[in-house]
C-alpha cells in the first residue's frame, strides 16, 4: 500500500517540484531509447539565442515528425465492451445500458465531448521547426479537452448534445449481459451502431416508424441546433493556428515562462497553470476565471476574491450579484510509484459529481483525459491519434474530427498517480454547493490523507506569498530545503509519465 500524501506535489520558487524532477531526469531518459521514449531535441544554445533553428535541427524535426505521423496516424479498430447491468458514469451523469434508449443517451453524451488530438502540418511553432505535436504534446491536448469541457458547460445549454452526432461512423462499442457459466463471453444486445447485419440494406423510416427514443429527443435537438454557432466558435478557440486563444501555439508560448518549449513534455500540474494563464489573457471570456489549487488545497477566500466582482468596486457594493464563473483545477498525486487503491472510491465519487469536468493524467508515459468509469475501469478520450490540421478560419469547416466515436476503457490500477482534477461553478451558489459536494466525496477515501482539502481564508494566511490564480512571482517554499532535496531523490519515475 502506497501511503503517500497527495501533498507530495509541492511548489518550489513558483515551479512545481514535479516539474523540477522532470527536468533533472530528462537527460538520462533521453538516452534510454526504449519503447515510447522519444529523444528530445537539444538545440545548440547559441542557436536558441537567435530563436531560429539551424538546418540540422530542421532536418531532425522533419524526420521525427514523419516518424510520429506514421506512429500515431493509425489505430487498431477494437470494440470496447460495457456491462448492461452496471451503470456507466460520465461527468456526473449515469447511464444503465439495458435498453436502446439508454444506449442512445450514452452515445450522444460521449460523442458530444470535444476530442482534441495530435495534429500535423499546422503553422510552424515560433522559435522551432515543429509543425506537429505528435510524440510530445499529449498532455497539452488532454488539458485542452479538460478546458473545452468546462467551456461547454459554461456556454452551452444544459445537457447539450451535438445535433450532428449521427453523421459520425458507428460507435465502436458493444453492450453485454453479465457473464454466465453457459455463455462466458456474454450476449450483446442490439446496439445503435449495427442493429442489423452489414449486408442488410437500411430501410428509410417514416415518422411513425422511427424509434421512440429519437422522437423524444427532437424537442431537445431544436435547442441544440440553435446553440451550434457557439459550439463551432468554441472549436475555433482550440484551432491549431497562432491566433487561437487555447490552441497549441498559444499554450506552448505560455509554457515558456515555466521553462518549457515546443518538443518538451508537460506534466498535469504545469498544464493546469498554462490553462489558467490562457483564460486570463483572452478577451473572449471576461466572465470566466481559472483557479489552480496550491499544495492540494483550495483556499475559498482566494476563489471569492478572484470571482466576486463587487470586491473590485470602490466602494464595494454589497448588493451586487456580479460573480465570475470559475474553473477550479487541483493538481494531486494519488500515491507513490503507483495509484494507491484507497483513493479509487474517492475518484469514482468525484466523477459522479455534475460539477466535475474530468481528470487529466493517464497511465504511465501516456497522457489521457478521463471522463467517467464503469465498475473498476475508467472511461477516457485519447489524444494519441495524429490527424491533419483543420483550418478553423474557413466558413463551415468540418467538425467530425473534433468528436470521437470510440469510447475506451482502462483499469483503475493502471492510472498514474499524478493528475489534475477539474471542477466548474457558474455562480457563487454553485461554488458553495461544489465545496460541500466535493468535501463529501473526499471523505469517502479510506486513506489517512485526503486527496485535497477546502480551507477557509486565503493562501497568504497560511504563509503563502500569493494565491496561484493570479500570482506570477516566486512561489512559496512549502518544504524546508533539506526535505526538498530528499524528496527529489526519492521521487518515482512515474512523475514523468507523459513521456511517450
Secondary structure, 3 states (H helix, E strand, C coil): CCCCCHHHCCEECCEEHHHHHHHHHHHHHHCCCCCCCCCCCCCCHHHHHHCCCCHHHHHHHHHHHHHHHHHHCCCCCCCEEEECCCCEEECCEEECCCCHHHHHHHHHHHHCCCCCCCEECCCCCCCCCCCECCCCCHHHHHHHHHHHHHHHHHHCCCCCCCCCHHHCCCCCEEEECCCCCCCCCCCECCCCCCCCCCCCCCCCCCCCCCCHHHHHHHHHHHHHHHCHHHHHHHHHHCCCCCCCCCCHHHHHHHHHHHCCCCCCCCCHHHHHHHHHHHHHHCCCCCCEEEEECECCEEEHHHHHHHHEHHHHCCCCCCCCCCECEEEEEEEEECECCCECHHHHHHHHHHHCCCCEEEEEEEECCEEEEEEEEECCEEEEECCCCCEECCCCCCCCCCCHHHCCCCCEEEEHHHECCEEEEEEEECCHHHHHHHHHHHHHHHCCCCCCCCCCEEECCCHHHHCCCCCCCCCCCCCCCCCCHHHHHHHHHHCCHHHHCCCC
